[in-house]
Amino acid sequence: MAPGEFYVYFLGKALNMLHYRAAYVCCSLLIVGALGCGASIASESTVNLAAVKPLQQTGEVSIDCSPEKEPLDLGDLVYATGIGVRAGSELTYDVSKRAGRFEAWAGIDPKVSAKRSGRFCVYADQDLVFDSGVINQTNKRGAQNPTRPIRVVIPLAGVKQLRLTFQCEDDKDKAGLCGGWGDAKFVPASAPEYTLGTYEGKTFAPTPPMGWNSWCRYGTGINEKLIKQIADAMVDSGMRDAGYVYLGLDDGWQPRGAKFDDKGYPLWNTKKFPSGIKALGDYLHGKGLKLGIYSRAGWVRGHETQFAVRFAEWGVDLVKYDFSNKQQQKATLDAIRAAGRPVVFSVCEWGRQRPWQWAPGFNAEMWRTTYDVKDKWTSTYDNNGGIGVLRSAHQNEALGPFVGPGHWNDMDMLQIGVDGFDYGHDRKKAGFDITPDEERFQMSLWSILASPLLAANDVTTMNDHTKSILLNKQVIAVNQDPLGVPGWRIKKMDKIEVWKRPLTGGDIAVVFVNLDDKPRAIDVTWAQLNVRGPREVTDLWEQRSLGKHDKLLKVETIPSHGVVFVRLSK
């Protein structure tokens, strides 16, 4: 297969981040343009905030490190440049001669400020233009991942002064709360928002994989008859033709505890799958579908070659590899590649070892970035108890720089239409069951962020509402856009957000998000979108034209936890 393009999201920022540099070495990334130490390809006039003397400064401020004189860690991402601050800090800058934009990542240090909460704000003259809302940093002990930073993008045209604040939002000593403005800089108006490079290596997923997985709905209770019924329903319902081609057998296809023949090759559960996995794979392939299968370190360790050979013989097209560290992932993937069959490899270790740094270098196509997503709106922590769709979306924005055509952040399975029981638990009694508006939110954000789309519902009994979300061709087209640029927030004002994703041919996908508990109006300017001239606007969920707009786009009413998803065409 010809080498796929690799997307370098916000390359100017990535080049100034230690962990990005490591990722690029692993990925054999070829960058077009000058790549001097700490250089930005945007323009020579791009200026790091640390090099600019503020008009006014309040509170403790550190250059290119935390106030504790440690690396500027803002939650799973360590920035080589930026401003480290303690709560109570204010920084005011003269931007009267700047016409571009201010860019940064705002976040709290998880090591110093565990179980603390803070708030970042940006003021353009007297106007509040960015409000992070209250950020609660988790305690990164055991299975928990920290809260990751938030993107800040502020147009500077017409602004005289820019003021950055970081305040404590809990009742503890504010001096113990540390955060920062990672990779903060003033960028000229002509600077590109992203840069495409070339990834050297084969990929079997030029766009995010789409399919269905058995775990959320059936747990280990899968069998041959059920999977064939699911396959038939995927064809009859239109899911296959919409792009959902991978049908994944999660845990439950193997004998309990995993068993092997006398040569160390894996066996399957013959009571559940009497015809064998190869016969089932042949059935799926005959339907125009692809076979996915689940595995884990406890089964494969010491049998990597036998598993890989058997998977190739069975016609497996995707392997989800779970409960495994970095070394185990690589050993299993190497064996699968050596077996010769083109297989999409899905790393599943829940983001604990920052797989976005090393999985691309292993030539894996996708990697989980959080713990399991449940059909609930939000959650306080990212841990094995499962997280809500809102937290998953927010946890993935800062990971956009690591993905592109062939290599994807996996935000876990879609909870759309997942009802009834969740592998033995009553979902509603457990506080689950997201609303229809929250289901549209998940599909919209998974598409804006270019996550694989893996349905998890009972496709044999889908109602019209579930079909209207999962089978929306215009929304799917955003997710599958071949440019492969994941989106980011261009406007954040506490309970309202606007996300943008550049698309092939110069179109733009935009999602208006209302996080409030009441309906809200949301607008976005052309300056915030960084576009010029009139655009034809199409509402993707309502599937209707909103006419041509120029300079401003406003949505008068967005329901609580709801979205409006539009495409701006030239």
N, C-alpha and C positions, 0 to 999 in steps of 0.2 A: 504494500500500500504506500502511496506517495506520502511524504511527510506532511502532517497537518499543521495548520497555523496555530501558533500559541499566542494567546492574548496576554499582554502585559498591561494590566489595569493601572492607570495612574503611574506610569513608569517613573516619572520624576520623583514621586514619593517613594516608590519601591526601591529605587537606587540608593535612597538614604536610610534604608532600614536593614539592620543586621540580618534579620531572619530572612528577608527577601533575597539578600545576596546569596545566602546559603541555598535557598530554593533554586536560584538561577543556576548555580554551579551544578546542582543535582540534575537539573532539567536539560543541561547542555543548551542553554538558551542563547541564540544569536541575536543581539540587539543591533538595530540599524542606528548609527549615529555615534557621537562621541560618548564614551563611557568612562571618563576620568573619575578619580576617587571622589565620591560625593557629588558628582556632576548631575545636572538636570538637563534633559534634552529639550525642555520647553523653550528656553531662551536664555541668553546670557544675562538678561535683566531680571530673571527670577531671583528673588532675594529671600534667604532664610530669615525667619522672624528673629532668631537669636542674634543676627548681625545688625538689627535695627534698634537704635536707642529709643525707648519709649518716652513720650512726653511726660507721663506720670507713672509711678509704680508704687503699689502698696502690697505689703506681704512678702513672704520669702519666695524668691524666684531662682531657679538653677538653669544653667545653659547646657543643653544636650545630655542631661541626666536628671535623676529624681532629686528631690530635696534631701534625700538620704545619701546622695552621691553614688547611687547605684544606677545601672542601666535604666533607661526610661521605659519601664514595663507598664503598659496601660491595659493589660488583661489579655494574655496569650500572644501579644504582639509587642515586640521590643523595638523602639525607634532610636536610630543612631543620632538623629537631630531633633530638636524641638525645645520646648520650655517646660521644665518641671516646676510645679507650684504646690504650695500648701493652701488649705482652705482659708478664705479671707483675702485672697490675692486679687488685685485689679491691675490691668496693664492697658494704657491708652497710647495709641499711635497716631501720628499724623499721616493720613493717606490722601491728602488733598491733591497731590500730584500723581496719584496712581489711578489708572483706569481699568485695571484688570480685575482680579479677584483674590480673596484671601482663602487659603485652603489649610486644613489641619484635621487631625483626629483627636477628639476629646475623650479622655478616659481616666479611670481611677486605678492607682497601683494596687493590685490584689494582695501583694505580700505585706505591705505596710498598713493597708487600710481594709483588712478583712472585716466583713460585717459592718462596714461603714457606708454612709450615703452622702452624696454631694450633688451639686448642680452647676452646670456650665452655662453661661449666657454670653452673647455677643450683641453689642449695641453699635449701630451705625448712626453717628451723632447721638440724638436722643431716642432713636427708634430701636426697640428690641427686635433683632432680626434672626436670632438663634436662641433657642431655649431647649436644653437637653432634657428637661424634666428631671425628676429625681432619679439618680442612678444609684442602685444598691449593688455594692460590690460583694460578691459571695466570698465565703471562707473556703479557700482552695485546699481543703483537707479531704482525704479519701477520694470519692468519686466525682467531686464537684469541679466544674470548669468555671473560670471567672467570667464576669461580664466584660464583653469586648467593647472597644471604643466606637464612637459615633463620628460619622463624617460631617465636617463643617465646610460649607462652600458659601462665600458671601461676595456678591458683586460689589465693586468699589466705585463705580462711576457716580459722580455727584456727591460722594461721601467725603467729609472733611476729617473726621476723627473716628477711629475704631477702638472700642473698649471691650476687653476680654475679662470676664469675672469667673471665679470659682468659689462657691460658697458651701459651707457645711449644712447638711439637711437632717442631722440627727442631734441628739442632746449631749454628745460627747465633746471632749476637747478638740477644737478645730485644728490645733497644731498637729494632731496625730492623723489627720486626713490628707493624704498626698495624691496628687493627680498630675495631669499634664496636657499640653497641646502638642501632640506628636507630629513630627514632620511639618510644622507650621511654616508657612511661606506666603509671600506676595508673588502672584503669578501674573504675567502680562496677558492682556486680552487675547493676543494672537496665539497663546500657548495651547496646544492640543489637550483635550481632556484624557486621552488615552493614546497608546501607541501599540501597533501590532508588530510582533517579532515573528521569528520562525522557530518552531520546535522541531528538533532533530529526533526522529523516532517514529515508530508506527503507532497508530491509534485505531481502535475499533469503535470509537464513539465520537465522530466529528461534531455531533450535536448531543445534548443531554439524553441519555437513554430513557425510553418510555416503556412502561409495562404494568404488571400487576404482581403483587406479592401476597402470599397466603397468611403471613404471621398475624397481622392485627385482627383478622376476622376469625381465623380457625386455629391459631396456635399450632400445636402438634397434631391436631385432629384432621390431618389430610389423608387422602387415599386416591387410588387410581381413578375410581369412578367420579369422585368429586372434581378432580383436576380436569378430566375430560369434559365434564359439564361446564366448568369455568371456561375452558378453551372454546367450546361451542358458543357460549354466551358472549365471549369477547368478539367473536366473528359476527354473530347475529345482531348484537347491539351497535355495531359500528366502531367499537373500541380499536380493533385491529387496524381498520382503515384510517382511523384518526391518528395512528402512530404508536399505540400501546401494543408492542409486539413481544416483549419479554414476559413470559409467564414463569414466575419464580416459586419453586418449591422451597419453603423455608424449613426450619427445624421440624422433623417428623417423618422424613422419608427413609431414614436409616433405622436399624434396630436400636432399641434403647441402650445407650452407652457406647454405641458404635461397635461393629464386629467386622472381622476380616477373614478371608479365606487363608489357606495354608501358605500362600505366597505373599500375604500382606496386602492384598487388594480389598477395597471396601465392599461390603455387602449391603443390600437394601432390605427393607422390611417386606418380605415376600407375602405376608398376610395383607398388608395395605396395598402393595403394588405387585400383584401376582404375575403380571405380564412382563415386569422388569422396567427399569428406568429407560433403557434404550428404546423399548417399544413405545413408551410414553413420549419420548423425544421424537420418535418418528411420527407419532400422531400429531404432535404440535407442529412439526415442520410441514406436515401435509396440510395443515390449516393456515399456513403462512405465518406461524408464530415461532418464537424462539424459546429454548429451554433454559431457565435459570435454576440454580441449585445453591443450597446453603451448606457451609462447612465451617469448621472451627479448629483451633489449635489442638484442643484436647483429643481430637480424632486424628488429625493429619500428622502431627509431630512424629517423625520417624517413618512416615508413609507418604511423604510428599510426592515422590515419583509415581507410586501406585495410584494415588488419587488422581493425579494429572492424566495418567494414561487411561484410567477408567473413565474419567469425565470426557476425554476426547472420543473414546469408543461409544459412549452413550449419546454423543452429539450435544453436549452441554455448550451453551452460548454465553452464559454469564455465571460467574461464581461470586457469591457474597461470602467473604471470609471474616468470621466473627471471633471475639474473645482472644485476640491475638496481638502481640506486640510488634514493633517495627521489624525485628529480625525474622520473626515467624512469617509475617506478611511477605517479606522479600523471598524467603526460601520457597514458600508455596507458589508465589507468582513466577519465580524463575522456573520451577518445575512445569507449571502450566504452559509457559511460553515454549519450553523445550519440547513439550508434547506435540506441538505443531498446529493445533487447532486454534483458529481465531476466537478468543474468548475475552469478553469484557470482564475486567477484574474490579470488584467492589470492596475496598478496604473498609472494615467495620471495627473500629476500636474507640468510637464515640468522641474523638477529638482529644483524648487524654495526652497523646504524645505529639500533638500538632502535626497530623499527617499531611496537611497542605504543604509542609516544608519538604517532606521526603517522598511522598507517594508519587508525585509526577516524575521524580528521578528513577523510581522503580518501573515507570511506564504503566502505572495503574490508571484506569480510566475515571474512577470516581472514588471518593472517600467521605465517610460520615464525619460531620463536623460537630455534632451534639449527641446527647443521649436520646433515647427513643421519644419521638413526638407522639403525644396523645391527642385525642379530639377534645381538647379544652383550650380556652382562649389564651390564658397566660399562666405563668408560674414564677415563683420567686427565685428558684435555683435551677441550674442545669445539672441534673443528677439522674441516678438510675430509677428514681420514682417517675421519670417521664416529664417532659416539658411541654408547654403550650405552643400553639402555632405562632403567637406573637413573639415570644422569646426566641424561638428558632430563627425567625426572620431577622430579628435584631442582632442575633449572635453571628449572622453570616455576612453582614455588610462589609465588615473590615477584612474579610477573607477573599473578597473579589480579586485582589491583585494576583492571586495564585492560580487562577483558572483561565481556561480558554478552550478553543476547539480541540476536543479529544480528552480533556482533563477537567473534572467538575467537582465542585463542592456538593455533596449529597446531604440535603436537609431532611432526609428521612421521608417516610411514606405519607401520602395524601390521606387525610382523615375524612375526606368528602364521602358522605353516604355510609360511613362505618357506624353501624348501630347494633343494638342487641348486646351480645356478650363479647368481651375482649379476652380471649383465651382463658375462659373460666370465670371472669369477673363481670358483674353487672355494671355496665359502664355508667348508667345514669345514677345509680346509688353511689358510685365512686366520684361523682361530681363532674363526669365527662358529658359529652354531647354538645358540640359547638352548634351555633345557630346557622341558618342559611347565609346570612351576611358574613359570618366568620369563615364559612366554607369558601365563599368567593374571595375573601381576603387571602386565604391560604393559596388558592390557585393563582391569584394575581401575583403575590410576592414570590412564589416558587418560580413563576415565569419571568418576572423582572430580574431575579437573582440567578437565573439560568441553572436551576437545580434539576436533576433528573425527576421525572414525573412517574411515580410508582403508586398506582391506585391500590387500595387495600380493602375495598368494600365487597359485598356479595354481588357480583356482577350478574348473577342469575335473577336477581329481584330488583334491579335498579329502577327507581321511579324517575319521572320526567325531570324533577329538579336536579337530581344527581347527574343525569345525562346532560342537562343544559350546562353544567359546569365542566364536567370531564371531557365533553365532546365539542366544546366551543372552538371551532377551527381558528378563529382570529386570535384568541388567547394562546392557543397551542403554537401558532405561528411565531408569536413573540418568544416563547420558550425555546423554540427550535431555530431561531434566527441564526444563520450560518456565520455571521460576524463573530458571535461568541463572546460579546462584551457583557458582563454582568452589570446590573444597575447599582445605583447609589442614591442616598437621600440628598436632594438639592434644597429642601426646605424642612426645617424641624422647629416647631413651636410648641413644645410640650405635648399636647394631645393631638396635634395635627401634623401630618407628614406629607411630603410629595417626593416620590421616587421617579428616577429617570433611567431609561436604558436606551443607548444608541443602537440603531438597527441598520441592516444592510441597505445601501442606497440613500442614506441620509435621513430616513424616517426616525422618529423617536417614540418610544412607548413611555407613557406617564401614568402613574397610579397615585390618586388622591386617597389618603388614608385618614379615617376619623377614629382615634383611639378613645374618644370621650364616651361617657355613658348617655349622652344626648346627641341629637342631630346637630351637625355643624356645617357651615359654609366654608369652603376652602378655595383660595385662588393661588395662581402662580404667574409670575411675569416672564416675559421673553428673556429678560436679563438673567433671571434665575435659571431658566432653561438653557441659556447660552445659545439662543437661536435668533435669527433675524428674518424679517419678512413674513407674509401671511402663510398660514398652514391650514390645510384641510383636516378637521378633527373628527374622528370616528369613535363613538362609544362602543367598546368591544363587548361589554356584557349586554347592553340593550340592542346591539347590532344595528345602529342607526347613525346617520351623519349629524354632526352638530354644527355643520357649516364651516366657513373660513373664519379664523381668528388671527389677530395681530396684536402684539404687545402684552395682552393679558388674557388668561383663561380662568374663569370662575365657575365653580360648581356651587349652586345655592344651597342644596340640601344633600348631605351624605349621612346615612343612618349610623347609629352607634355601632362601632366595631365594623363599619362597612367601608366600601371602596367605590371609587369610580375609576375605571380603567379605560384609557383612551390611547389612540395612535395618532400622531401628528405627521401628516404626509406633506411632502413638498408640493 
